[in-house]
């Protein structure tokens, strides 16, 4: 009976030793095997592996995936204009040399994150303090990220890390000055709009004045030409009338009298107070106008 118990105990111990000697490496991990505090080997391929049971050999697993470090809280920085800005950022990194990583950070991701955070904050502070708000927000934002990533790569060199990417996710003013900045921006936009309106109104007045001037010139020129043409027409008409009336003066006198009668009696409400014996009514008294029959216009 004692032999059976001893055999069972020996089997259990053997299974425990075997279980502590076997370990599985996941495809997302590195495995570093330690012996008495020294790194004996680093396993990078997934699979089932054997080691000496503890305390002769121990295994430390490291994540080989891309890890993310984000700003734990909103960081404040001062620009070259002495204005506070809020900056949110993230950093992508991964372990490429487990041996160097363990020697630098003891295999702790938290210690690596703490060290990287200090480097990023110092690099951002150096870059932002040399630039204005406009440069940080827009014109030189990409350059800031590139320069900060270079500083991180140089500072973290030789520690088994690879910096994959560094980005600024938000750059903004602090809450207590945001409204004043918005008001100042609105006032500036309003000033520019009013200036453009004033310029447009002045240009419109100038265009209207020039158009009025051209209109007056065109009207005056047209009136002058019309008067010239009218004068030439009147002169031509007078010449034609004179030439036509010169052939028969008596008929011309008769025609002019008819025109005078037509103009005088055009409105039936007109009243003329004249002596009937005046020359104005001579064609009323005598169709010949007082002329001899052979000089009568009717017989001519």
Secondary structure as UniProt FT lines:
FT   HELIX           2..21
FT   STRAND          22..25
FT   TURN            27..28
FT   STRAND          29..35
FT   TURN            36..37
FT   STRAND          38..43
FT   STRAND          47..50
FT   TURN            54..56
FT   STRAND          58..63
FT   STRAND          67..70
FT   STRAND          75..78
FT   TURN            80..81
FT   STRAND          84..95
FT   HELIX           98..105
FT   TURN            106..107
FT   HELIX           109..128
FT   TURN            129..130
FT   HELIX           133..134
FT   HELIX           135..139
FT   HELIX           141..155
FT   TURN            156..160
FT   STRAND          161..173
FT   HELIX           175..246
FT   HELIX           249..264
FT   TURN            268..269
FT   TURN            276..277
FT   HELIX           279..281
FT   HELIX           282..285
FT   TURN            287..290
FT   HELIX           293..295
FT   TURN            297..299
//
